[in-house]
Amino acid sequence: MLTAFARAFRTPDLRKKLLFTLSIVVVYRLGAHVPVPGIDYTVVNQCIKETKGSNSLFGLVNMFSGGALLQLTIFALGIMPYITASIILQLLTVVIPRLEALKKEGQAGQTKITQYTRYLTVALAVLQGTGLVATARSGSLFSSCSNRFDIVPNQSIFTTITMVTTMTAGTVVIMWLGELITDRGIGNGMSILMFVAIAAGFPGSLWAIKVSGTIAGGWVEFLAVIAVGLAMVGLVVFVEQAQRRIPVQYAKRMIGRRSYGGTSTYIPLKVNQAGVIPVIFASSLLYIPALVVQFSGSTAPWAQWISRNFTKGDHPVYMLAYFLLIVFFAFFYVAISFNPEEVADNMKKYGGFIPGIRAGRPTAEYLSYVLNRITWPGSLYLGLIALVPTVAIAVFNGSNQNFPLGGTSILIIVGVGLETVKQIESQLQQRNYEGFLR
């Protein structure tokens, strides 16, 4: 692998792409440490130290921003508004015929959908930025900090508008940086930035576990977490690479004097066809009850029940709800992202068929049957991987809410890493070099 890295940097055009991607990453990480105007950064640092940087309500967004959310920097919202906008547009494509027609138009239609995604990203950034500023002003961002009401000294309307505008502009810059990586660098830009944001928090979280440990100065807990992380990475790589290949045969056709078809190929159906989307959906949905209770300030029995069961992730009710939501969203997302009838119609149009299965409706039913069979282990795998941090928090008696090897972070890091390495490998193989995965 080290030889492959050296060959990658020896290739001029590939070296330019890698260095360009690294320079964008450096700019992104620098922006994650520039504070938003209007806050008292000294108080923010004090509150982070007092609370040890833990906030279960904003943990997901803070992870995707590389810790910038709790530091209230210009990149505080991170890539989350763009991810949310992309998911919403993907769901609306199934519901709105106009978006479905644009999707079928090819590159021109995809460009239009991308433009809609950018507009929705800005709108969501304004909404989330307003909510974050309101949370910081009310002191709810660090509920256990003694000076939490001094984070925003000047609470005038002008200061609030300036903070929201700055955070929205930061999100737009992140979106632009991601598109620059996609166009001129290596890999998918948004995925690379997400990878960097998550990986940036690993060293601090691992060291926090070592510091808070009690056995042999914390080294036993530290090494145990490393071992669990390596085992999880191996499991994720194994499952993410697993796929069911359905053979497809194309009949030979004569068009003029040329012969077309007569080839064999396959339809790759991944075990984890939904990716990390179900985990994001389930996490976001479980944050809503706690947010409602926090902002309403209600002391009713239902609010107390939510505060006991859904504020922290170590409660059995929370774990069960989290697991069931992941399984549900895995089936839901696979159902809207893969249409067996459309695939069967396209195969029939071009003379393709699955050996032993009639073309048309029987093919669609067979694809649906196979997809449901492999989605079950994929959804259960997602649920178990996502429960690892909650179980770890319960084992450590909630001493460290920033358990670094969470299911979402491991899935994203391994998935993005594999796809990026494959892209570099394909470019190396075009120049007759051996790739990374050989």
C-alpha positions as CSV (number, residue, x, y, z in Angstrom):
1,M,0.0,0.0,0.0
2,L,2.9,2.4,0.8
3,T,4.2,1.8,-2.7
4,A,0.8,2.6,-4.2
5,F,0.8,5.9,-2.3
6,A,4.2,6.7,-3.6
7,R,3.1,5.9,-7.2
8,A,0.0,8.0,-6.7
9,F,2.1,11.1,-5.8
10,R,4.5,10.4,-8.6
11,T,1.7,10.7,-11.2
12,P,1.5,14.4,-12.0
13,D,-2.3,14.8,-12.6
14,L,-3.2,12.5,-9.7
15,R,-0.7,14.3,-7.4
16,K,-2.4,17.7,-8.3
17,K,-5.8,16.3,-7.4
18,L,-4.6,14.8,-4.1
19,L,-2.8,18.1,-3.1
20,F,-5.8,20.1,-4.2
21,T,-8.1,18.0,-2.0
22,L,-5.7,18.2,1.0
23,S,-5.6,22.0,0.6
24,I,-9.4,22.3,0.6
25,V,-9.5,20.1,3.7
26,V,-7.0,22.4,5.5
27,V,-9.2,25.4,4.6
28,Y,-12.3,23.6,5.9
29,R,-10.6,22.7,9.2
30,L,-9.3,26.3,9.7
31,G,-12.8,27.6,9.2
32,A,-14.1,25.3,11.9
33,H,-12.1,27.2,14.4
34,V,-13.1,30.8,13.5
35,P,-15.7,32.0,16.0
36,V,-19.0,33.7,14.9
37,P,-19.1,37.4,15.6
38,G,-21.2,38.3,18.6
39,I,-20.2,35.6,21.0
40,D,-17.9,35.6,24.0
41,Y,-15.4,32.9,22.9
42,T,-13.9,32.7,26.4
43,V,-17.2,31.8,27.9
44,V,-17.8,29.2,25.2
45,N,-14.4,27.5,26.0
46,Q,-15.2,27.6,29.7
47,C,-18.6,25.9,29.1
48,I,-17.1,23.3,26.8
49,K,-14.6,22.4,29.6
50,E,-17.3,22.3,32.3
51,T,-19.6,20.1,30.3
52,K,-16.7,18.1,28.7
53,G,-18.1,19.0,25.3
54,S,-21.1,16.7,25.7
55,N,-24.6,17.6,24.6
56,S,-26.7,14.6,23.6
57,L,-29.3,16.8,21.9
58,F,-26.9,18.2,19.4
59,G,-24.5,15.3,19.3
60,L,-25.2,14.3,15.7
61,V,-24.9,17.8,14.2
62,N,-21.8,18.4,16.3
63,M,-20.2,15.2,15.0
64,F,-20.9,16.2,11.3
65,S,-19.4,19.7,12.0
66,G,-16.2,18.3,13.5
67,G,-17.0,19.9,16.9
68,A,-17.6,23.3,15.4
69,L,-21.3,23.5,16.5
70,L,-20.6,23.6,20.2
71,Q,-17.7,26.1,19.6
72,L,-20.1,28.4,17.6
73,T,-17.8,28.9,14.7
74,I,-18.6,30.1,11.2
75,F,-18.8,26.4,10.1
76,A,-21.0,25.5,13.1
77,L,-23.8,24.0,11.0
78,G,-21.4,21.9,9.1
79,I,-22.5,19.8,6.2
80,M,-25.8,18.8,7.9
81,P,-28.1,21.3,6.0
82,Y,-26.8,19.9,2.7
83,I,-27.3,16.3,3.8
84,T,-30.9,17.1,5.0
85,A,-31.7,18.9,1.7
86,S,-30.3,16.1,-0.4
87,I,-32.4,13.5,1.5
88,I,-35.5,15.7,1.3
89,L,-35.1,16.1,-2.5
90,Q,-34.5,12.4,-2.9
91,L,-37.7,11.6,-1.0
92,L,-39.7,14.2,-2.9
93,T,-38.5,12.8,-6.2
94,V,-40.7,9.8,-5.6
95,V,-43.7,11.9,-4.6
96,I,-43.6,14.9,-7.1
97,P,-43.9,13.9,-10.8
98,R,-42.0,17.0,-11.9
99,L,-38.9,16.0,-9.9
100,E,-39.2,12.4,-11.1
101,A,-39.3,13.6,-14.7
102,L,-36.2,15.7,-14.1
103,K,-34.4,12.7,-12.7
104,K,-35.1,10.8,-15.9
105,E,-33.7,13.6,-18.1
106,G,-30.1,12.7,-17.4
107,Q,-27.4,15.2,-16.8
108,A,-29.6,18.3,-17.5
109,G,-32.3,17.1,-15.1
110,Q,-29.7,16.2,-12.4
111,T,-28.2,19.7,-12.7
112,K,-31.6,21.2,-12.1
113,I,-32.2,19.0,-9.0
114,T,-28.7,20.0,-7.7
115,Q,-29.8,23.6,-8.0
116,Y,-32.9,23.0,-6.0
117,T,-30.8,21.2,-3.4
118,R,-28.6,24.3,-3.1
119,Y,-31.6,26.6,-2.6
120,L,-33.1,24.2,0.0
121,T,-29.7,24.0,1.8
122,V,-29.6,27.8,2.2
123,A,-33.2,27.8,3.6
124,L,-32.4,25.0,6.0
125,A,-29.2,26.8,7.1
126,V,-31.1,29.9,7.9
127,L,-33.6,27.9,9.9
128,Q,-31.0,25.8,11.8
129,G,-28.8,28.9,12.3
130,T,-31.7,30.7,13.9
131,G,-32.5,27.8,16.1
132,L,-28.8,27.5,17.2
133,V,-28.5,31.2,18.0
134,A,-31.8,31.1,20.0
135,T,-30.5,28.0,21.9
136,A,-27.2,29.8,22.7
137,R,-28.9,33.0,23.8
138,S,-31.3,31.1,26.1
139,G,-28.4,29.1,27.7
140,S,-29.8,25.7,26.6
141,L,-26.7,24.9,24.5
142,F,-24.8,24.2,27.7
143,S,-27.5,23.6,30.3
144,S,-25.0,22.7,33.1
145,C,-22.6,25.6,32.5
146,S,-22.5,28.3,35.2
147,N,-22.0,31.2,32.7
148,R,-24.2,29.8,29.9
149,F,-26.3,33.0,29.8
150,D,-23.2,35.1,28.9
151,I,-22.3,33.3,25.7
152,V,-24.1,36.0,23.6
153,P,-23.5,39.3,25.6
154,N,-25.3,41.5,23.1
155,Q,-28.7,40.0,22.3
156,S,-29.9,42.7,19.9
157,I,-31.7,41.9,16.7
158,F,-28.7,43.2,14.6
159,T,-26.3,40.8,16.4
160,T,-28.7,37.9,15.9
161,I,-29.1,38.6,12.2
162,T,-25.3,38.9,11.8
163,M,-24.7,35.5,13.6
164,V,-27.4,33.7,11.5
165,T,-26.1,35.3,8.3
166,T,-22.5,34.3,9.1
167,M,-23.5,30.7,9.8
168,T,-25.6,30.5,6.6
169,A,-22.6,31.9,4.6
170,G,-20.4,29.3,6.3
171,T,-22.7,26.5,5.1
172,V,-22.7,27.9,1.6
173,V,-18.8,28.0,1.6
174,I,-18.7,24.4,2.8
175,M,-21.1,23.4,0.0
176,W,-18.8,25.2,-2.5
177,L,-15.7,23.6,-1.1
178,G,-17.3,20.2,-1.5
179,E,-18.2,20.8,-5.1
180,L,-14.7,22.0,-5.8
181,I,-13.3,18.7,-4.5
182,T,-15.8,16.8,-6.6
183,D,-14.8,18.7,-9.8
184,R,-11.1,19.1,-9.4
185,G,-10.1,16.7,-6.6
186,I,-10.4,13.1,-5.6
187,G,-13.7,11.5,-4.5
188,N,-17.1,13.0,-3.6
189,G,-16.5,16.4,-2.1
190,M,-19.3,16.3,0.4
191,S,-18.4,12.8,1.6
192,I,-14.7,13.8,2.0
193,L,-15.6,16.9,4.1
194,M,-18.0,14.7,6.2
195,F,-15.1,12.2,6.6
196,V,-12.7,14.9,7.8
197,A,-15.2,16.4,10.2
198,I,-15.9,13.0,11.9
199,A,-12.3,11.9,11.9
200,A,-11.2,15.2,13.5
201,G,-13.0,14.4,16.7
202,F,-11.4,10.9,17.1
203,P,-8.1,11.8,18.8
204,G,-9.7,14.1,21.4
205,S,-12.5,11.6,22.2
206,L,-10.1,8.7,22.5
207,W,-7.9,10.6,24.9
208,A,-10.9,11.7,26.9
209,I,-11.7,8.0,27.5
210,K,-8.1,7.4,28.6
211,V,-8.2,10.4,31.0
212,S,-11.6,9.3,32.5
213,G,-10.5,5.7,32.8
214,T,-9.8,4.1,36.2
215,I,-8.0,0.9,35.3
216,A,-4.2,1.2,35.0
217,G,-4.4,4.9,34.4
218,G,-7.1,4.5,31.8
219,W,-5.0,2.6,29.4
220,V,-7.1,-0.6,29.7
221,E,-10.3,1.3,28.6
222,F,-8.3,3.1,25.9
223,L,-7.0,-0.2,24.4
224,A,-10.4,-1.8,24.8
225,V,-12.0,0.9,22.8
226,I,-9.3,0.6,20.1
227,A,-9.9,-3.1,19.9
228,V,-13.7,-2.7,19.6
229,G,-13.1,-0.1,16.9
230,L,-10.9,-2.3,14.8
231,A,-13.4,-5.2,15.1
232,M,-16.2,-2.8,14.0
233,V,-14.2,-1.5,11.1
234,G,-13.6,-5.1,10.0
235,L,-17.3,-6.0,10.3
236,V,-18.4,-2.8,8.4
237,V,-15.9,-3.4,5.6
238,F,-17.1,-7.0,5.3
239,V,-20.8,-6.1,5.1
240,E,-20.4,-3.0,3.0
241,Q,-18.5,-5.0,0.3
242,A,-21.0,-7.9,0.5
243,Q,-23.5,-8.0,-2.4
244,R,-25.9,-10.4,-4.1
245,R,-25.2,-10.6,-7.8
246,I,-28.2,-11.5,-9.8
247,P,-27.2,-12.8,-13.3
248,V,-28.6,-11.1,-16.3
249,Q,-28.4,-12.5,-19.9
250,Y,-29.0,-10.2,-22.9
251,A,-30.3,-11.8,-26.1
252,K,-28.4,-11.3,-29.3
253,R,-30.0,-8.8,-31.7
254,M,-29.3,-7.9,-35.3
255,I,-29.5,-4.2,-36.1
256,G,-28.5,-3.7,-39.8
257,R,-25.3,-5.7,-40.3
258,R,-24.2,-5.4,-36.7
259,S,-24.9,-7.8,-33.8
260,Y,-25.7,-6.5,-30.4
261,G,-26.3,-8.2,-27.1
262,G,-25.5,-11.8,-26.3
263,T,-23.6,-10.8,-23.2
264,S,-23.9,-11.8,-19.6
265,T,-23.8,-9.4,-16.7
266,Y,-25.3,-9.1,-13.2
267,I,-27.3,-6.7,-11.0
268,P,-25.3,-6.0,-7.8
269,L,-27.6,-5.7,-4.8
270,K,-25.7,-4.7,-1.7
271,V,-26.6,-6.2,1.7
272,N,-26.6,-2.6,3.1
273,Q,-28.4,-1.0,0.2
274,A,-29.6,2.0,2.3
275,G,-26.1,3.0,3.5
276,V,-26.0,5.3,6.6
277,I,-29.3,7.1,5.8
278,P,-31.5,5.0,8.2
279,V,-29.2,5.8,11.1
280,I,-29.4,9.5,10.3
281,F,-33.2,9.4,10.0
282,A,-33.6,7.5,13.3
283,S,-31.2,9.8,15.2
284,S,-32.8,12.9,13.9
285,L,-36.3,11.7,14.7
286,L,-35.4,10.7,18.3
287,Y,-34.0,14.2,18.9
288,I,-37.4,15.8,18.3
289,P,-39.2,14.8,21.6
290,A,-36.3,16.0,23.7
291,L,-36.1,19.3,21.8
292,V,-39.8,19.8,22.3
293,V,-39.5,19.3,26.0
294,Q,-36.5,21.5,26.3
295,F,-38.0,24.5,24.4
296,S,-41.5,24.1,25.9
297,G,-40.2,23.9,29.5
298,S,-43.2,21.7,30.4
299,T,-43.3,19.7,33.6
300,A,-46.2,17.5,32.7
301,P,-46.0,13.8,33.2
302,W,-45.4,13.1,29.5
303,A,-42.5,15.7,29.5
304,Q,-40.9,14.0,32.5
305,W,-41.2,10.6,30.9
306,I,-39.5,11.9,27.7
307,S,-36.8,13.5,29.8
308,R,-36.1,10.3,31.6
309,N,-36.1,8.0,28.6
310,F,-35.1,10.0,25.6
311,T,-32.5,12.6,26.8
312,K,-29.7,10.1,27.1
313,G,-29.0,7.1,24.9
314,D,-28.4,4.6,27.6
315,H,-32.1,3.9,28.5
316,P,-33.6,0.6,27.2
317,V,-36.7,2.4,25.8
318,Y,-34.4,4.7,23.8
319,M,-32.3,1.8,22.6
320,L,-35.4,-0.2,21.5
321,A,-36.9,2.7,19.7
322,Y,-33.6,3.6,18.0
323,F,-33.2,0.0,16.8
324,L,-36.8,-0.4,15.5
325,L,-36.6,3.0,13.7
326,I,-33.4,2.0,11.9
327,V,-34.9,-1.2,10.7
328,F,-38.0,0.6,9.5
329,F,-36.1,3.4,7.7
330,A,-33.8,0.8,6.1
331,F,-36.8,-0.9,4.4
332,F,-38.4,2.4,3.7
333,Y,-35.3,3.9,2.0
334,V,-34.6,0.8,0.0
335,A,-38.2,0.8,-1.2
336,I,-38.0,4.4,-2.6
337,S,-34.5,4.2,-3.9
338,F,-34.7,0.9,-5.8
339,N,-37.7,0.2,-8.1
340,P,-37.9,-3.4,-9.2
341,E,-40.6,-2.7,-11.7
342,E,-38.5,0.0,-13.4
343,V,-35.5,-2.3,-13.5
344,A,-37.5,-5.1,-14.9
345,D,-39.0,-2.9,-17.6
346,N,-35.6,-1.6,-18.6
347,M,-34.3,-5.1,-18.9
348,K,-37.2,-6.2,-21.0
349,K,-36.8,-3.2,-23.3
350,Y,-33.2,-4.1,-24.1
351,G,-33.7,-7.8,-24.3
352,G,-32.4,-8.8,-20.9
353,F,-33.7,-11.5,-18.7
354,I,-32.7,-13.4,-15.5
355,P,-32.1,-17.1,-16.3
356,G,-35.1,-19.1,-15.2
357,I,-37.3,-16.1,-14.7
358,R,-39.7,-14.7,-17.2
359,A,-39.3,-11.1,-18.3
360,G,-41.7,-8.4,-17.1
361,R,-43.8,-8.8,-13.9
362,P,-42.2,-12.1,-12.8
363,T,-38.8,-10.5,-12.9
364,A,-40.0,-7.5,-10.8
365,E,-41.5,-9.9,-8.2
366,Y,-38.2,-11.9,-8.1
367,L,-36.1,-8.8,-7.6
368,S,-38.5,-7.5,-4.9
369,Y,-38.3,-10.9,-3.2
370,V,-34.5,-11.0,-3.2
371,L,-34.3,-7.3,-2.1
372,N,-36.5,-8.0,0.9
373,R,-34.4,-11.0,1.8
374,I,-31.1,-9.2,1.9
375,T,-32.5,-6.0,3.4
376,W,-33.3,-7.9,6.6
377,P,-29.7,-8.8,7.6
378,G,-28.6,-5.3,6.3
379,S,-31.1,-3.5,8.6
380,L,-30.3,-5.7,11.6
381,Y,-26.6,-5.0,11.0
382,L,-27.2,-1.3,10.9
383,G,-29.2,-1.4,14.1
384,L,-26.5,-3.4,16.0
385,I,-23.7,-1.2,14.7
386,A,-25.6,1.9,15.8
387,L,-26.3,0.6,19.3
388,V,-22.6,0.1,20.0
389,P,-22.0,3.6,21.4
390,T,-25.2,3.6,23.5
391,V,-24.2,0.2,25.0
392,A,-20.6,1.5,25.6
393,I,-22.0,4.6,27.3
394,A,-24.1,2.4,29.6
395,V,-21.0,0.2,30.4
396,F,-18.9,3.3,31.2
397,N,-21.8,4.6,33.4
398,G,-22.3,7.5,31.1
399,S,-18.9,8.9,32.0
400,N,-18.1,9.8,28.4
401,Q,-20.9,10.8,26.1
402,N,-18.5,11.4,23.3
403,F,-17.8,7.8,22.6
404,P,-15.8,8.1,19.3
405,L,-16.6,4.8,17.6
406,G,-20.3,5.3,17.0
407,G,-22.2,3.4,14.4
408,T,-22.8,6.5,12.2
409,S,-19.2,7.7,12.3
410,I,-17.7,4.2,11.6
411,L,-20.2,3.6,8.7
412,I,-19.4,7.0,7.1
413,I,-15.6,6.8,7.6
414,V,-15.3,3.2,6.2
415,G,-17.7,3.9,3.4
416,V,-16.1,7.1,2.2
417,G,-12.6,5.6,2.7
418,L,-13.5,2.6,0.5
419,E,-15.0,4.7,-2.3
420,T,-12.1,7.2,-2.3
421,V,-9.5,4.4,-2.4
422,K,-11.4,2.8,-5.3
423,Q,-11.3,6.0,-7.3
424,I,-7.6,6.4,-6.7
425,E,-7.0,2.7,-7.6
426,S,-9.0,3.0,-10.8
427,Q,-6.8,6.0,-11.9
428,L,-3.7,4.1,-11.0
429,Q,-4.8,1.1,-13.0
430,Q,-5.4,3.3,-16.0
431,R,-1.6,3.9,-15.9
432,N,-0.7,0.2,-15.5
433,Y,0.0,0.5,-11.8
434,E,-1.2,-1.8,-9.1
435,G,-3.9,-0.2,-6.9
436,F,-4.4,-0.1,-3.1
437,L,-6.8,-3.1,-2.9
438,R,-4.6,-5.6,-4.6
